[in-house]
Amino acid sequence: MSNEKDSLRDEYDPELIKSGIRGKYVSDYEKETNIVLIDPDLHELFPDSASVNRALREYLLNKKQASA
């Protein structure tokens, strides 16, 4: 964090910032998120969502072919 004083652009009303409720949507997020944590040792192989999705699709395809 910076030691500089927080500043707000002139177009933002400071009262608008103060009226927010911290954590308002946390419970909804916990129930309906599709985020999956990848163990650190697998992160090199799966650095992003695209690589995870590609691997899962390939796995499912191979599983279907093996059971046919």
Phi and psi in degrees as a GROMACS rama.xvg file:
@    title "Ramachandran Plot"
@    xaxis  label "Phi"
@    yaxis  label "Psi"
@TYPE xy
-88.7088  148.968  SER-2
-86.216  -4.23938  ASN-3
-68.0356  151.101  GLU-4
-65.1064  136.765  LYS-5
-61.4078  138.78  ASP-6
-131.035  150.948  SER-7
-126.26  137.601  LEU-8
-60.6506  151.083  ARG-9
-59.4305  -30.476  ASP-10
-75.4878  -9.15251  GLU-11
-97.3351  129.322  TYR-12
-79.6815  121.684  ASP-13
-57.3068  -30.0753  PRO-14
-67.3969  -31.1961  GLU-15
-64.0687  -41.1256  LEU-16
-65.651  -40.8304  ILE-17
-70.6278  -21.2145  LYS-18
-82.8584  -4.99282  SER-19
-70.1417  156.365  GLY-20
-111.694  116.5  ILE-21
-67.5173  130.496  ARG-22
76.3915  17.963  GLY-23
-56.9138  -36.9666  LYS-24
-108.232  11.7337  TYR-25
-60.4862  -45.6973  VAL-26
-65.2437  -38.4451  SER-27
-64.1011  -42.873  ASP-28
-62.0095  -42.448  TYR-29
-64.9071  -32.9351  GLU-30
-78.9728  -34.8386  LYS-31
-118.707  18.0734  GLU-32
-86.3406  152.793  THR-33
-115.39  25.4692  ASN-34
-77.4225  133.278  ILE-35
-123.004  132.436  VAL-36
-88.1746  134.543  LEU-37
-103.172  133.979  ILE-38
-60.2355  147.738  ASP-39
-55.565  -35.2529  PRO-40
-71.0268  -17.2311  ASP-41
-96.5918  -10.7021  LEU-42
-63.2312  -30.2234  HIS-43
-65.3774  -36.3501  GLU-44
-79.617  -30.2955  LEU-45
-127.879  74.6094  PHE-46
-78.3767  -11.8814  PRO-47
-151.614  173.331  ASP-48
-61.0217  -39.3113  SER-49
-60.4887  -42.0188  ALA-50
-68.9404  -35.5573  SER-51
-67.3195  -47.2365  VAL-52
-61.7213  -41.4943  ASN-53
-61.1518  -45.4333  ARG-54
-65.6901  -40.7775  ALA-55
-66.0243  -40.4733  LEU-56
-65.5277  -40.633  ARG-57
-64.3676  -41.6076  GLU-58
-59.6343  -46.6525  TYR-59
-64.7696  -39.6939  LEU-60
-62.6111  -45.7712  LEU-61
-63.9543  -37.4968  ASN-62
-66.881  -41.5197  LYS-63
-64.2046  -41.9996  LYS-64
-67.4797  -35.1314  GLN-65
-70.4688  -32.4839  ALA-66
-86.5672  -8.55476  SER-67
